Amino acid sequence: MAGTTRRGCAQKDRIQGLEEKIAWLEGQCDEQGQEISALQRELSELKQNFRMLWQKVGDPYATRDEKDEVPPPHY
C-alpha cells in the first residue's frame, strides 16, 4: 500500500508541475498577444503617416521639369 501512496503522490506532484508550466505558458501567450497587438497598432500608424507624407511630397523618384527646379543659391 505504501507503493501505491508514493505513486499517487508522485502523480500529484507531476500534475502540479504540468499545471504550473501550463499557467506559465498561458501567461507568455497573453504577453506575446499584447505585444503583437501593440506592434500592429504601431505599424498601422506608421503606414498612415507614410501615406500622408507620400501625398505631401509625392514620388521622390519622379522626374521634374527643369522649370520647376530651383537653382542652387550660388547662381
Secondary structure in CASP SS format (residue, H / E / C, confidence):
PFRMAT SS
TARGET T0000
AUTHOR 0000-0000-0000
METHOD secondary structure of the structure
MODEL  1
M C 1.00
A H 1.00
G H 1.00
T H 1.00
T H 1.00
R H 1.00
R H 1.00
G H 1.00
C H 1.00
A H 1.00
Q H 1.00
K H 1.00
D H 1.00
R H 1.00
I H 1.00
Q H 1.00
G H 1.00
L H 1.00
E H 1.00
E H 1.00
K H 1.00
I H 1.00
A H 1.00
W H 1.00
L H 1.00
E H 1.00
G H 1.00
Q H 1.00
C H 1.00
D H 1.00
E H 1.00
Q H 1.00
G H 1.00
Q H 1.00
E H 1.00
I H 1.00
S H 1.00
A H 1.00
L H 1.00
Q H 1.00
R H 1.00
E H 1.00
L H 1.00
S H 1.00
E H 1.00
L H 1.00
K H 1.00
Q H 1.00
N H 1.00
F H 1.00
R H 1.00
M H 1.00
L H 1.00
W H 1.00
Q H 1.00
K H 1.00
V H 1.00
G C 1.00
D C 1.00
P C 1.00
Y C 1.00
A C 1.00
T C 1.00
R C 1.00
D C 1.00
E H 1.00
K H 1.00
D H 1.00
E C 1.00
V C 1.00
P C 1.00
P C 1.00
P C 1.00
H C 1.00
Y C 1.00
END
